[in-house]
Amino acid sequence: MTGILALSLLLLPALPALAGAPKASTEITDRYGAPLRAYPSGASFADCAPVKLQQISPWLVLATVAAEDKRFFMHQGVDFRSVARAAWQNSKEGRAVSGASTITQQLARALEPHPRTFTGKLYEMFSAFRLEAKHSKEEILEGYFNGVSYGPLLTGAEAASQDYFGLPAKDLSLAQAALLAGLPKSPVNYNPRKNPRAAFDRQRLILRRLLDLGLVGEEAYRLGLAETVSVREKEKYFEAPQFCDYALKRSGAGKIKTTLDLRAQRAAAEALKSRLAELGASHHITNGAALVIDNATGGILAWAGSNDFFDSVNSGQVDGVTAPRQPGSALKPFLYALVLSKGAKPSDLVEDAPLFAAGGHAPLNYDKTYHGMVRLREALACSYNVPAVRLAEKTGVAAFLAKLRDFGFDSLDRPAEFYGQGLALGNGEVTLLELVNAYAALARGGVWLPARFELESPAAPSRRAMGRSEAYLITNILSDNSARAPAFGVNSAFNLPFDFAAKTGTTKDYRDNWAVGYTPEWTAGVWVGNFDGSSMRRVSGISGAAPALKEIAMELKKLYGSTPFRRPPGIKTVKVCPVSGLPPSAFCPATMDEVFSAGNLPSGQCAEHLPPAERAPAPAAVKLSVKFPANGDIFRLDPQTPRAAQALIFKAAGPEGEVTWTVDGQELAGQGESVSWPLEPGRHSVFFTALQAGKPVRSKPVHFTVIK
């Protein structure tokens, strides 16, 4: 025997170390330990949870010895008495009816599988000798209980005990242990879910062997037979699949306890699914994504990457949270924050009139009209495009891009010249994760934190992306239902029964629409569209994504509550004229409250409302002229915009009183210093007539061209 053992140790390669095989499966849970998704380990793709021998029920140790190797503690790896018995029985029957593999041999086969041939059997026996020479019986038992198969995709006793009974292997009863000990002989034939009769027949056989070998007494044997053993249905869970993939790539194997809250996850996924079902095929919308972040920590509470992970037709396994898309107007709050940081005020006026930006780009508002001079508050709340482009021109695209990068938009990795002023309207691609996390920084008063997915990960460093005052002013505007009412109505999806700051985004041709909103406690965002990039049918952020965001917000309010936005020190409320945005005079017909940074209050007085005695002397008669368009201007019809929505706003300079416009010799019905005229191809001329000193005076005509 000693010679055989020595020969096997010299001639055969080393077996894998017991401590290194097998590896534990990866299980991802939410913050409260609820399972989200499991990732089996190794080439077998089997669930495994290695444990120490002390964590195995003594009943399972005894039952396994009785079932598989009753002389385990006496032999050196191979039981030659059993080998002789098996050889005699198999030769007598002319086929294999009995085996002689010891527990050590079965472990050797699990560590290094070989074909079940004569040569393979010899190799297995020599491997068993080597294991016994290098390891104690306790170590071999521990390796066995962690390494052998107990059923389909189940490796080890701990994984099997959890799967079949929902309890750790250390808590197995005698009857449960006897059932489990019978499985390694043939995990398929003795599967208690598929073949319960065979499994429980073998269980009773093992209980009898325990009694016959003196490993249990009569009383324990009777109790084991009488116990009713319930086998659980196979537990299936598959929550937040894209989030789990994201966590696995960044964390590695093992048990990963994440920041996700399964309650919030299911609420977000259900709200998204419900909204997409309502929009349906009639609007050509096939997918969407939703994300929720805890503002205090940056922890991700919900992550719905698509409508249906298993929808192969609509690319359900694409992750809409990390896929880059154009955000449309959803970037505007960060532009306005930059403008405020440079000294602007929410009451300042910006012109919403036809604009031809660099490169001949002529931005249009979503409602295809212009609104004249509007306050910054109204321009942002109503998401007017033309004022945003004017502000981008004023501040510079490079400065705006730098501010966006301060807020974590790393996807915007091209130079400012690549984006141009269209960056104000969201022509660069960002991810929903970046967007929601940037809005969470607004909710924190301008402090940006990286989003976290692991509950027990160390706190990441933060940075201040903007001042507290500017962040509060933006939040105040985004939560002002009256300010956004002209564009979205009083009862839009953002009119919630608690403080809620929100913004939408819709891209050209309706390829993407977004809605993001926050309270002091949490921030949520929704994207809807199509992963193949095709256009939706006239669905905007307020009609597509916003209703889903509203439903998510209402559920988050129930789960986590919400508080009013807290005004930081240095913010003051001042009355201003709603027309000029300046402090009103004694004769101003109306006033409104506006909020300002204490160091940047409005100054001056609303001149158009001063008493006549305080007004400056009337200026001398000025020369009348057409302010817009300019002589020689060329305009082009946009083939993607309805003709009825394309118009010029003629503007007059110098008149007082009534103004009458004439185009191509035809007097227009509309009167006033500005009037709309539908675009028509061809060469045209325009002038206006106004009264000066009681006499009609005509401006010099202006000639312009409209091309297709």
LODRENKOL-612607 format. One line per field, with one value per residue (C-alpha): residue in one letter; x, y, z. Coordinates in Angstrom, 2 decimals, m for minus. Example, Ala and Ser with C-alpha at 12.3 -4.5 7.8 and 13.67 -1.06 7.14 Angstrom:
2
res <- A/S
X <- 12.30/13.67
Y <- m4.50/m1.06
Z <- 7.80/7.14
***
This chain:
708
res <- M/T/G/I/L/A/L/S/L/L/L/L/P/A/L/P/A/L/A/G/A/P/K/A/S/T/E/I/T/D/R/Y/G/A/P/L/R/A/Y/P/S/G/A/S/F/A/D/C/A/P/V/K/L/Q/Q/I/S/P/W/L/V/L/A/T/V/A/A/E/D/K/R/F/F/M/H/Q/G/V/D/F/R/S/V/A/R/A/A/W/Q/N/S/K/E/G/R/A/V/S/G/A/S/T/I/T/Q/Q/L/A/R/A/L/E/P/H/P/R/T/F/T/G/K/L/Y/E/M/F/S/A/F/R/L/E/A/K/H/S/K/E/E/I/L/E/G/Y/F/N/G/V/S/Y/G/P/L/L/T/G/A/E/A/A/S/Q/D/Y/F/G/L/P/A/K/D/L/S/L/A/Q/A/A/L/L/A/G/L/P/K/S/P/V/N/Y/N/P/R/K/N/P/R/A/A/F/D/R/Q/R/L/I/L/R/R/L/L/D/L/G/L/V/G/E/E/A/Y/R/L/G/L/A/E/T/V/S/V/R/E/K/E/K/Y/F/E/A/P/Q/F/C/D/Y/A/L/K/R/S/G/A/G/K/I/K/T/T/L/D/L/R/A/Q/R/A/A/A/E/A/L/K/S/R/L/A/E/L/G/A/S/H/H/I/T/N/G/A/A/L/V/I/D/N/A/T/G/G/I/L/A/W/A/G/S/N/D/F/F/D/S/V/N/S/G/Q/V/D/G/V/T/A/P/R/Q/P/G/S/A/L/K/P/F/L/Y/A/L/V/L/S/K/G/A/K/P/S/D/L/V/E/D/A/P/L/F/A/A/G/G/H/A/P/L/N/Y/D/K/T/Y/H/G/M/V/R/L/R/E/A/L/A/C/S/Y/N/V/P/A/V/R/L/A/E/K/T/G/V/A/A/F/L/A/K/L/R/D/F/G/F/D/S/L/D/R/P/A/E/F/Y/G/Q/G/L/A/L/G/N/G/E/V/T/L/L/E/L/V/N/A/Y/A/A/L/A/R/G/G/V/W/L/P/A/R/F/E/L/E/S/P/A/A/P/S/R/R/A/M/G/R/S/E/A/Y/L/I/T/N/I/L/S/D/N/S/A/R/A/P/A/F/G/V/N/S/A/F/N/L/P/F/D/F/A/A/K/T/G/T/T/K/D/Y/R/D/N/W/A/V/G/Y/T/P/E/W/T/A/G/V/W/V/G/N/F/D/G/S/S/M/R/R/V/S/G/I/S/G/A/A/P/A/L/K/E/I/A/M/E/L/K/K/L/Y/G/S/T/P/F/R/R/P/P/G/I/K/T/V/K/V/C/P/V/S/G/L/P/P/S/A/F/C/P/A/T/M/D/E/V/F/S/A/G/N/L/P/S/G/Q/C/A/E/H/L/P/P/A/E/R/A/P/A/P/A/A/V/K/L/S/V/K/F/P/A/N/G/D/I/F/R/L/D/P/Q/T/P/R/A/A/Q/A/L/I/F/K/A/A/G/P/E/G/E/V/T/W/T/V/D/G/Q/E/L/A/G/Q/G/E/S/V/S/W/P/L/E/P/G/R/H/S/V/F/F/T/A/L/Q/A/G/K/P/V/R/S/K/P/V/H/F/T/V/I/K
X <- 0.00/2.80/4.52/1.34/0.76/4.36/4.15/0.91/2.39/5.44/3.88/0.60/0.22/m1.05/m4.80/m6.40/m6.13/m9.19/m9.32/m9.43/m12.32/m15.09/m15.67/m18.79/m21.55/m22.25/m25.50/m26.66/m29.16/m30.91/m30.08/m32.29/m30.89/m33.70/m32.19/m32.07/m30.08/m27.60/m24.61/m23.42/m19.64/m17.26/m17.67/m20.51/m22.66/m23.84/m24.86/m22.32/m21.86/m18.73/m18.83/m16.62/m17.24/m18.41/m21.28/m22.57/m25.20/m23.74/m26.77/m25.62/m22.10/m23.44/m26.01/m23.38/m20.98/m23.80/m24.93/m21.59/m18.69/m19.30/m15.56/m14.53/m12.64/m10.71/m9.35/m6.62/m8.71/m9.79/m11.90/m10.52/m13.19/m15.85/m13.89/m13.78/m17.49/m18.44/m16.24/m17.85/m21.41/m20.80/m19.20/m22.04/m24.69/m22.71/m23.20/m22.40/m24.82/m22.60/m20.00/m17.14/m16.20/m15.34/m16.07/m12.42/m12.67/m15.86/m14.10/m11.14/m13.54/m15.26/m11.90/m10.54/m13.20/m12.14/m14.08/m15.63/m13.42/m11.04/m8.14/m10.17/m11.07/m7.41/m6.53/m9.35/m8.02/m4.48/m5.88/m7.74/m4.48/m2.85/m5.73/m5.56/m1.79/m2.00/m5.25/m7.05/m10.38/m12.07/m10.57/m11.69/m15.24/m15.28/m14.10/m16.75/m19.61/m18.51/m17.57/m20.03/m23.26/m26.59/m28.81/m29.22/m26.97/m26.34/m22.83/m22.26/m24.46/m25.03/m26.40/m28.55/m29.93/m30.83/m32.39/m34.43/m35.34/m34.60/m32.27/m28.51/m26.90/m26.04/m29.77/m30.75/m32.83/m32.05/m34.81/m33.69/m30.05/m30.91/m32.76/m29.85/m27.24/m28.94/m28.57/m24.85/m25.22/m27.43/m28.56/m30.90/m32.59/m33.00/m34.06/m36.86/m38.67/m38.64/m38.61/m39.93/m40.79/m37.25/m35.73/m37.76/m37.26/m33.52/m33.99/m35.68/m32.92/m30.27/m32.17/m32.19/m28.44/m27.84/m29.71/m27.99/m24.53/m25.34/m24.98/m28.48/m30.67/m34.15/m35.88/m34.03/m34.72/m38.48/m38.58/m36.71/m39.18/m42.16/m40.95/m42.68/m40.02/m41.24/m39.19/m39.59/m40.41/m37.37/m36.96/m36.73/m35.79/m34.57/m34.86/m33.14/m31.09/m29.21/m28.38/m27.05/m24.86/m23.55/m22.79/m21.14/m18.75/m17.63/m17.57/m16.61/m17.81/m19.25/m22.28/m22.88/m25.22/m26.33/m27.99/m31.05/m34.42/m36.57/m39.72/m38.60/m37.29/m40.64/m42.50/m40.26/m40.40/m44.19/m44.69/m42.51/m44.27/m47.70/m46.85/m45.39/m48.50/m50.67/m48.63/m48.40/m47.85/m49.97/m47.08/m44.31/m42.70/m41.14/m38.88/m37.87/m35.70/m36.03/m33.55/m33.90/m31.06/m30.91/m29.69/m28.01/m25.60/m25.76/m27.02/m29.05/m32.51/m34.07/m32.69/m35.04/m32.85/m35.63/m39.29/m38.72/m35.28/m36.44/m37.94/m35.47/m37.52/m37.07/m33.54/m34.71/m31.24/m29.87/m29.44/m31.29/m29.71/m26.18/m26.91/m25.92/m28.78/m29.44/m31.12/m32.85/m33.89/m32.95/m29.53/m30.98/m31.02/m27.22/m26.93/m29.19/m27.20/m24.06/m25.81/m26.94/m23.42/m22.22/m24.56/m27.89/m31.15/m34.32/m36.19/m33.84/m35.35/m34.15/m35.48/m37.53/m37.62/m36.29/m32.58/m30.06/m27.20/m23.73/m23.80/m27.22/m29.05/m32.42/m33.77/m37.50/m39.52/m41.50/m44.77/m43.40/m43.96/m42.12/m42.96/m41.10/m39.19/m39.49/m38.00/m35.32/m37.69/m40.34/m37.85/m36.43/m39.73/m41.40/m38.25/m38.12/m35.35/m34.49/m33.65/m31.44/m29.42/m29.07/m27.74/m25.30/m24.04/m23.60/m21.81/m19.85/m20.25/m16.85/m17.90/m21.22/m19.47/m17.07/m20.03/m21.70/m18.51/m18.50/m21.88/m20.48/m21.42/m18.32/m20.01/m19.66/m16.03/m15.80/m14.51/m16.96/m16.66/m18.08/m21.34/m21.69/m24.65/m26.83/m25.44/m27.98/m30.69/m29.04/m27.33/m24.63/m25.20/m25.42/m26.70/m29.72/m27.34/m25.35/m28.49/m30.26/m27.08/m26.54/m30.07/m29.36/m26.51/m29.06/m31.14/m28.06/m27.54/m24.90/m22.80/m22.03/m21.50/m20.72/m23.62/m23.10/m24.33/m22.67/m24.24/m21.09/m18.65/m16.67/m18.06/m16.76/m15.34/m17.80/m17.25/m19.11/m20.41/m22.23/m23.02/m25.86/m27.70/m27.66/m28.75/m31.66/m32.74/m32.77/m34.71/m37.18/m37.80/m38.14/m40.68/m42.73/m45.95/m47.20/m44.05/m44.32/m48.10/m47.92/m46.14/m47.38/m50.66/m51.63/m52.40/m49.38/m47.79/m45.42/m48.16/m47.77/m49.14/m45.63/m42.53/m41.16/m38.63/m38.76/m37.69/m38.42/m36.38/m37.48/m35.09/m35.59/m37.78/m39.05/m36.30/m35.96/m37.91/m36.97/m38.36/m36.27/m37.47/m36.34/m37.20/m34.62/m34.64/m34.52/m34.14/m35.81/m35.57/m37.32/m36.36/m38.72/m38.02/m36.71/m33.32/m33.02/m33.11/m36.37/m38.69/m41.75/m44.99/m45.26/m44.63/m42.90/m41.27/m44.35/m46.69/m44.41/m41.90/m43.45/m46.56/m44.30/m42.11/m45.19/m46.26/m42.75/m42.61/m45.91/m44.60/m41.30/m43.22/m44.95/m41.69/m39.37/m41.46/m40.38/m39.83/m40.11/m37.04/m35.05/m34.05/m30.32/m29.04/m28.64/m31.82/m34.36/m37.83/m38.38/m41.40/m40.80/m42.80/m43.82/m43.26/m39.80/m38.48/m37.38/m38.56/m41.94/m42.73/m45.64/m47.78/m46.84/m50.16/m49.05/m46.28/m45.02/m42.63/m39.24/m36.33/m32.77/m29.38/m28.95/m25.79/m27.48/m30.78/m32.52/m31.86/m33.48/m37.17/m39.77/m39.58/m42.70/m44.79/m43.24/m45.54/m45.50/m43.62/m40.80/m40.45/m37.66/m38.62/m40.19/m37.50/m37.55/m39.24/m37.14/m36.77/m39.07/m37.44/m38.10/m36.11/m36.62/m35.99/m32.91/m32.58/m31.26/m32.03/m32.57/m34.80/m35.18/m38.30/m37.68/m39.00/m39.43/m41.63/m45.27/m45.63/m48.36/m45.90/m43.23/m43.54/m41.56/m42.20/m41.93/m40.67/m40.83/m38.39/m39.44/m43.24/m45.66/m49.29/m50.89/m48.74/m49.99/m47.84/m47.73/m46.11/m45.78/m48.34/m50.92/m51.88/m51.75/m54.74/m52.63/m51.44/m48.79/m45.05/m44.60/m46.78/m46.55/m46.43/m46.53/m43.46/m43.96/m41.24/m40.06/m38.71/m40.68/m40.74/m42.21/m42.76/m45.05/m46.98/m47.30/m48.45/m45.86/m47.04/m50.52/m49.46/m49.02/m45.37/m44.08/m40.87/m38.32/m39.16/m37.00/m36.42/m35.91/m36.07/m37.64/m36.27/m37.30
Y <- 0.00/2.40/1.75/2.43/5.66/6.80/6.02/7.98/10.98/10.98/10.27/12.23/16.00/17.87/18.17/21.59/22.95/22.28/25.93/27.18/25.09/25.75/29.50/31.04/32.22/35.92/37.08/40.67/41.97/45.22/47.34/45.20/41.86/41.01/39.00/40.73/38.40/35.52/34.84/31.20/30.76/28.61/26.64/24.58/27.69/26.11/27.96/27.47/28.81/27.31/26.90/25.45/21.93/23.43/25.02/21.65/19.83/16.77/14.86/15.50/14.31/11.06/10.53/11.08/8.60/6.05/6.57/6.84/5.47/3.72/2.99/6.56/7.07/3.79/3.69/5.77/6.96/3.67/1.02/m2.21/m4.30/m2.31/m2.59/m6.39/m6.55/m4.35/m6.33/m9.62/m8.24/m6.64/m9.79/m11.92/m9.69/m8.99/m5.24/m2.43/m2.77/m1.58/1.11/1.41/5.08/6.47/10.01/10.82/9.39/11.36/14.53/13.73/13.27/16.60/18.40/16.83/15.03/12.05/9.64/6.75/4.18/1.67/4.09/6.96/4.84/4.08/7.76/8.54/6.00/7.37/10.91/9.77/8.45/11.83/13.67/11.43/11.90/15.67/16.40/15.39/13.59/16.82/18.76/16.07/16.16/19.94/19.74/17.11/19.12/22.16/20.46/17.73/18.22/18.03/18.73/20.85/23.93/23.24/22.66/22.02/21.27/24.90/25.91/22.75/23.29/26.90/25.91/22.89/23.95/27.67/27.24/26.97/23.56/23.84/23.78/20.62/18.10/14.37/13.74/16.66/15.59/12.03/13.35/15.62/12.89/10.70/13.21/12.99/9.33/10.52/14.15/13.68/10.41/11.46/15.07/15.56/18.02/15.84/12.35/12.68/9.00/7.84/10.60/9.72/5.97/6.62/8.89/6.08/3.69/6.05/6.47/2.67/2.49/5.11/2.90/m0.31/1.28/2.56/6.18/7.03/5.48/3.97/7.16/9.40/6.89/6.90/10.72/10.92/8.59/10.48/13.96/15.55/17.11/19.90/20.75/24.31/25.28/26.49/30.14/32.42/36.06/38.38/41.98/45.05/42.99/45.89/47.37/44.00/43.72/47.22/46.29/42.98/44.62/47.16/45.01/41.46/38.16/37.43/38.73/42.33/44.34/47.29/50.62/49.57/49.47/46.72/48.66/51.71/49.48/47.79/51.10/52.68/49.66/49.41/53.14/52.93/49.83/51.35/54.59/52.80/50.63/53.79/55.41/52.15/51.56/54.57/56.85/54.46/54.16/50.82/51.47/53.59/53.76/55.15/55.97/57.12/58.47/59.17/62.77/62.42/59.65/59.41/55.84/54.40/53.43/52.23/51.41/50.24/49.89/48.99/48.13/44.36/42.76/39.71/41.70/40.79/42.53/45.93/45.38/44.93/44.06/47.46/49.60/52.88/54.25/54.17/54.50/57.97/59.98/63.64/65.29/68.20/70.98/68.99/70.71/74.25/74.56/74.30/77.06/79.33/78.49/79.65/82.86/83.55/82.96/85.71/88.30/87.76/87.74/85.67/88.91/89.97/90.16/88.16/88.52/85.71/86.78/85.33/84.60/83.45/81.89/80.98/78.69/79.91/77.95/79.48/78.01/77.58/77.27/74.11/76.01/77.43/81.02/83.84/85.60/88.90/90.03/87.41/87.13/84.49/82.73/82.34/81.46/78.55/77.38/77.34/75.95/78.50/77.63/81.04/82.71/79.71/80.09/83.85/83.12/80.53/83.16/85.62/83.29/81.32/77.63/76.76/78.13/76.27/73.01/73.43/73.92/70.77/68.81/70.20/68.48/65.13/65.04/63.09/61.88/65.41/64.76/66.76/70.37/73.27/73.97/70.53/71.29/75.02/76.94/73.87/72.56/74.85/72.74/69.42/68.39/66.46/62.92/62.16/59.25/59.14/58.29/61.48/63.58/62.39/62.64/66.22/67.18/65.54/68.05/70.86/69.28/69.29/73.00/72.66/69.82/66.97/63.40/60.35/57.91/54.88/51.32/49.45/50.03/49.63/51.33/54.24/57.73/59.23/62.76/65.50/68.78/72.07/72.54/75.82/78.22/77.52/80.69/79.86/76.28/77.51/80.05/77.33/75.01/77.81/78.33/74.62/74.19/77.28/75.92/79.42/80.22/77.09/77.36/79.38/76.47/73.40/74.47/74.81/71.10/69.52/66.27/68.39/69.98/67.70/68.16/68.75/70.75/69.24/70.81/69.31/69.76/68.04/67.50/66.68/66.22/67.16/64.76/63.35/60.74/61.10/62.67/63.08/64.19/64.73/65.95/66.19/67.00/67.60/63.85/62.12/62.67/60.66/60.66/58.95/58.53/57.18/56.51/53.73/52.06/51.91/55.73/55.96/58.89/58.80/60.32/63.78/62.85/65.49/65.21/66.61/64.14/61.11/60.81/63.25/61.17/58.22/60.51/61.79/58.24/57.41/60.64/59.86/56.41/57.86/60.33/57.39/55.49/58.27/61.38/64.83/68.24/71.79/73.22/75.08/78.64/79.18/82.33/85.33/84.87/87.70/88.15/91.49/92.87/93.67/94.75/91.63/93.46/94.92/92.83/96.04/97.49/99.09/102.80/104.19/103.95/100.41/98.68/95.29/93.70/90.20/88.56/87.47/85.87/87.18/86.67/89.38/90.56/90.90/92.76/94.60/98.31/101.25/101.77/100.72/103.82/103.16/103.57/106.78/109.82/112.19/114.88/112.45/111.24/112.47/115.08/113.66/112.96/114.60/112.71/109.78/108.26/105.31/102.05/98.35/96.79/93.23/91.85/93.61/94.65/91.76/89.02/85.51/83.01/79.33/77.21/74.24/71.08/69.33/72.03/72.54/75.53/76.97/77.21/79.11/82.87/86.09/88.62/92.07/94.62/98.43/101.00/104.53/104.60/105.78/104.86/102.70/100.93/99.51/97.00/96.45/93.44/93.25/96.04/94.23/95.72/93.19/92.70/92.75/96.05/96.99/97.44/93.72/91.48/87.91/87.10/83.48/82.65/82.39/81.58/84.46/88.02/90.39/93.95/95.28/98.70/100.20/103.42/105.23/108.62/111.25/114.66/113.63/112.84/109.42/108.68/105.65/103.79/102.94/99.54/96.53/93.79/90.13/86.68/83.37/80.19/76.55
Z <- 0.00/0.92/m2.41/m4.38/m2.51/m3.04/m6.75/m7.14/m5.37/m7.68/m11.07/m11.05/m11.30/m8.28/m7.73/m7.39/m3.86/m1.74/m0.62/m4.18/m5.48/m5.89/m5.89/m4.41/m6.69/m6.91/m5.35/m5.64/m3.10/m2.38/0.66/2.90/1.72/m0.71/m3.60/m6.97/m9.18/m8.87/m11.10/m10.94/m10.81/m12.77/m15.97/m14.49/m13.97/m10.72/m7.58/m4.83/m1.30/0.31/4.10/6.82/8.10/11.40/9.44/8.26/10.31/12.13/10.84/7.26/8.05/9.56/6.80/4.10/5.70/6.01/2.41/0.63/2.67/5.99/6.49/5.63/8.88/8.48/4.91/3.22/0.29/m1.31/0.41/m1.06/0.67/m1.18/m4.42/m4.10/m3.27/m6.21/m8.61/m7.53/m7.81/m11.21/m12.67/m11.37/m12.96/m16.11/m15.71/m13.27/m10.36/m7.54/m7.09/m4.63/m4.75/m1.37/m0.25/m0.99/m4.52/m5.19/m4.08/m6.35/m9.27/m8.46/m8.31/m11.51/m13.60/m15.72/m17.96/m16.05/m17.74/m16.19/m16.70/m15.31/m12.27/m11.60/m11.87/m9.43/m6.93/m7.05/m6.69/m3.58/m2.09/m2.67/m1.02/2.04/2.22/2.18/4.00/7.17/7.12/8.27/5.35/2.92/4.29/4.02/0.41/m0.34/1.14/m0.85/m4.11/m5.12/m7.05/m5.25/m8.23/m11.36/m11.06/m7.37/m6.05/m2.36/0.61/1.63/m1.78/m1.87/1.64/0.85/m2.47/m1.32/2.22/2.50/5.49/6.09/6.08/9.78/10.64/8.75/10.65/10.51/7.94/5.75/6.02/4.97/1.90/0.96/1.55/m1.04/m3.89/m4.84/m5.91/m8.80/m8.62/m11.58/m10.55/m6.90/m7.55/m4.96/m7.23/m10.33/m8.76/m5.20/m4.86/m5.65/m3.52/m0.41/m0.90/m0.77/2.24/4.16/3.11/4.48/7.75/8.11/7.40/10.10/12.55/11.44/11.72/15.20/14.12/15.44/18.09/17.77/18.94/16.49/13.70/14.41/14.57/11.28/9.57/11.00/10.03/7.04/4.82/2.53/m0.53/m1.71/m5.25/m7.12/m6.15/m9.13/m8.94/m11.64/m10.51/m11.97/m14.45/m16.06/m12.67/m11.50/m14.60/m13.86/m10.23/m11.16/m13.65/m11.06/m7.94/m8.88/m7.43/m4.01/m2.20/m3.25/m1.06/m3.15/m2.46/m4.48/m2.72/m4.23/m3.32/m5.29/m8.09/m8.60/m8.40/m11.05/m13.36/m13.07/m13.70/m16.80/m18.11/m17.47/m19.28/m22.29/m22.52/m22.56/m25.31/m27.22/m30.90/m31.88/m30.89/m32.00/m28.58/m27.72/m24.75/m21.82/m18.72/m15.19/m12.43/m8.80/m6.64/m2.92/m2.66/0.72/m0.30/m4.07/m3.65/m6.54/m5.29/m8.57/m12.02/m14.79/m17.86/m20.31/m20.49/m20.78/m20.49/m22.46/m25.37/m28.11/m30.81/m29.16/m27.79/m24.22/m22.95/m23.91/m20.80/m21.25/m18.05/m19.46/m23.19/m24.48/m26.03/m26.79/m23.76/m25.50/m23.15/m20.05/m20.03/m19.86/m16.03/m16.00/m18.62/m16.59/m13.46/m15.26/m16.33/m12.76/m11.47/m13.82/m12.32/m14.09/m12.12/m12.54/m13.37/m16.16/m19.62/m22.59/m26.13/m27.62/m31.25/m34.52/m34.24/m36.78/m34.89/m36.13/m39.14/m40.23/m37.51/m36.67/m33.42/m33.00/m29.82/m29.23/m29.81/m33.11/m32.02/m30.26/m27.02/m27.16/m24.07/m21.35/m17.88/m17.31/m14.90/m17.56/m20.28/m18.26/m16.74/m20.18/m21.83/m24.64/m27.10/m28.58/m25.24/m24.35/m27.55/m26.91/m23.42/m24.79/m27.22/m24.38/m21.94/m24.51/m25.37/m23.86/m20.46/m20.66/m21.57/m18.64/m16.29/m17.61/m16.95/m13.40/m13.07/m14.18/m17.87/m18.88/m22.08/m23.47/m24.41/m27.64/m27.84/m27.59/m31.34/m32.08/m30.27/m30.93/m29.57/m30.15/m26.86/m25.16/m26.82/m25.95/m29.18/m27.29/m26.02/m22.29/m20.21/m17.95/m15.10/m15.70/m16.08/m12.94/m10.89/m12.11/m11.03/m7.66/m7.34/m7.79/m5.02/m2.74/m3.26/m5.97/m4.52/m6.94/m5.72/m7.84/m7.95/m5.66/m6.15/m3.24/0.16/2.21/m0.18/1.28/0.77/m2.47/m2.57/m3.48/m5.26/m5.46/m8.98/m8.32/m5.51/m3.06/m4.07/m7.79/m7.09/m4.99/m7.63/m10.31/m7.98/m7.22/m10.94/m11.75/m8.94/m9.96/m11.45/m12.35/m14.30/m16.48/m16.93/m20.21/m21.88/m20.00/m18.44/m14.80/m14.34/m16.00/m14.80/m12.68/m10.57/m7.55/m4.02/m2.64/m3.57/m6.77/m9.14/m12.62/m16.22/m19.51/m22.65/m26.17/m29.08/m32.71/m34.67/m31.36/m31.07/m27.30/m24.50/m20.89/m17.56/m14.44/m11.06/m7.47/m3.88/m1.12/m0.44/m3.84/m7.58/m10.35/m14.12/m17.03/m20.69/m23.34/m27.00/m29.23/m28.92/m32.72/m32.87/m34.80/m34.13/m31.94/m33.20/m31.66/m28.06/m25.96/m22.56/m20.82/m22.52/m22.77/m19.92/m17.41/m16.53/m15.68/m13.58/m11.77/m10.86/m9.65/m7.61/m5.89/m4.88/m3.68/m1.54/0.16/0.66/1.75/2.25/1.09/2.64/1.28/m0.36/2.28/1.43/2.10/3.82/1.53/m0.51/m0.49/m1.92/m3.67/m5.54/m9.20/m12.20/m14.15/m17.44/m16.93/m14.04/m12.30/m8.98/m9.75/m9.57/m7.58/m10.70/m11.73/m12.40/m10.99/m8.99/m8.39/m5.93/m7.22/m5.39/m5.61/m4.13/m1.48/m3.21/m6.58/m6.10/m8.96/m9.23/m11.01/m11.55/m14.06/m16.32/m18.36/m15.22/m13.87/m13.41/m16.41/m14.44/m13.74/m17.31/m19.51/m22.12/m25.23/m27.80/m31.19/m33.95/m35.00/m38.39/m38.94/m40.06/m40.29/m37.44/m38.68/m41.24/m42.52/m46.14/m48.24/m45.69/m47.06/m45.25/m45.96/m45.38/m43.07/m44.81/m41.43/m39.93/m40.98/m43.31/m41.12/m38.25/m40.20/m40.02/m39.75/m37.01/m38.61/m36.09/m36.37/m35.00/m34.03/m34.29/m31.63/m31.92/m34.59/m37.17/m40.47/m42.35/m46.11/m47.80/m51.57/m51.90/m49.72/m46.36/m43.51/m41.27/m38.11/m36.66/m34.11/m33.75/m34.44/m36.56/m37.84/m41.57/m42.92/m44.97/m48.74/m51.28/m53.46/m53.29/m51.07/m49.82/m46.58/m45.03/m42.39/m41.94/m38.62/m37.35/m36.47/m35.28/m36.37/m39.93/m41.56/m42.30/m44.21/m43.43/m46.05/m47.60/m46.87/m49.45/m48.49/m50.05/m48.94/m50.55/m50.31
***
